[in-house]
């Protein structure tokens, strides 16, 4: 059994001395991953080494959090924001993040506080991004592939055609012949979507970040101000860590337990319309789920949960009675009524630090991560422009 640490609580970089960029003409140095254990006084010297070859007008950006949201945001910033250095800071990197437990199916979760047209844009941008990867030579390394299957309902849903129906491939109503496979269900939808397997996708994203000159730093953060003045802009992708780092009481854990089994004969996904029971075939195993336990911080697998999950999934696909090599996984979804995508200007002792918040995706993070990352990168770009805009002198 595998256990993960609580939530997405992040790393700690203590305040160091303010450093200056030397005037250099060469390009940036290759990226690397640093694990640090020194104290506040030592961090200033480390920073001198850390940014030694950065041009003087480079915007120093720290991304706090190394799950799928943090890493995708870092990639988008590197692509969209000119003359910046990106450092990802977290106490947990893959394979020890919440994202590593996620099943990774692109079937959107609905956020009550977010307009549907915005959610659809996020999903479409994410689907298009991953579809391009699935159709490339990078598909295997990135862990992205197409998968077809059924979403089934015990009663006809209010919305027979969801808002995302024209984004996935081949969406249609299931035939009566198909529904005979599921005698307890009266309505269903058939479509092809994408599966993004984070144990492969996260290292793939890290590789792109480092290839563009970015850095990864293993540290725990208890206060975003610890990153000032070493960084010009902070991007908060800390998930559940935002309860502490952003003082956000709206975000809370929704515990999810899944089983990973060997059942290579299962080739189509099956998802109960409630989203509670699902069978998702992947590249190396089939994921069976799940649970949705609000406010539960327990990261230890529960044997009764496992028995219930297996029983429910076997009722949908009886051949799973022959599954073997069962592994239990637990993750805490960072749930919030709406994703927080917002710029905040923190102020303390006459100092200011712009923070872009990007968290609260709940169970829908994989489905919209690239779309929300693009939006977060645009907010960062606005902050960079503001930093580079001279303050006009008063005429008085």
Secondary structure, DSSP 8 states (H G I E B T S, - for coil): -----STT--B--------------S------EEE----HHHHHHHHHHHTTT--TT-EEEEEE--SHHHHHHHHHHHHHSSSEEEEEEES--TTSSGGGTS--B------TTS-HHHHHHHHHHHHHHHHHHHTSTTHHHHTEEEEEEEEEESS--S-SS-TTTTTSEEEEE--HHHHTT-TT-SEEEEEEEEEE-HHHHHHHHHHHHHHTT-EEEE-B-S-GGGGTTT-SEEEE--GGGHHHHS--TT-EEEEEEEEEEE-TT--SEEEETTSSSEEEE-SS-EEEE---EET----S--HHHHHHHHHHHHHH-GGGGG-EEEEEEEEEEEE-SS-EEEEEEEEETTEEEEEEEEE--GGGHHHHHHHHHHHHHHHHHHHHHHHHS-------
